[in-house]
Amino acid sequence: MRSLLDKLYLVSGYLSGFCIVLITSIITAQIVGRLFGFIVPSAEDFSGYALAAATFFGLAYTFRQGGHIRVTLVIQHWTRGSRYIQELIVLLFALFLVSFMSFYSVHMVWESYIFEEVSSGYVSIPIWMPQVPVALGILMLNIAILDDVVALLKRQSPSYRVHEAELHLEEI
């Protein structure tokens, strides 16, 4: 199970990177196209969709790699028990919020599909298509946070703490 989850987070990171390459390709095509007198239809729309996908696909991978901002200035001096309680409360709160976001992201995709909404750009596409990566990305973040909640409840180190220790070793 651990191997499967780690692969899921890695795939999420790769998808985020792919979307950034896609943004670069679209914008480059648009620039080159202007030099030669043609336009790339809805380039701004598609690069915006890719930006949203890159952002949300990157959330789970970044969380697992300890890349999200954590202010440890105060809690690094707390006792082990106090820090455990604080981390558990924060992770449970994050799990609640991200679960809420996951539910409504999936619901938004479903409603867009049911009501056959389309984009209003030059190239109109069903709007649920660019919404799917957002919903998948937030679902992956939900799984990543749940993974750390379970680890903490088992009295194991959550993923971010492992990377936090690595950062402190690099400073020395």
Buried (B, 14 or more C-beta within 10 A) or exposed (E): EEEEBEEBBBBBBEBBBBBBEBBEEBBEBBEEBEEEEEEBEBBEBBBBBBBBBBBBBBBBBBBBBBBEEBEBEEEEEBEEEEBBEEBBEEBBEBBEEBBEBBBEBBEBBEBBBEEEBBBEBEEEBEBBBBBBBBBBBBBBBBBBBBBBBEBBEEEEEBBBBBBBEEEEEEEE
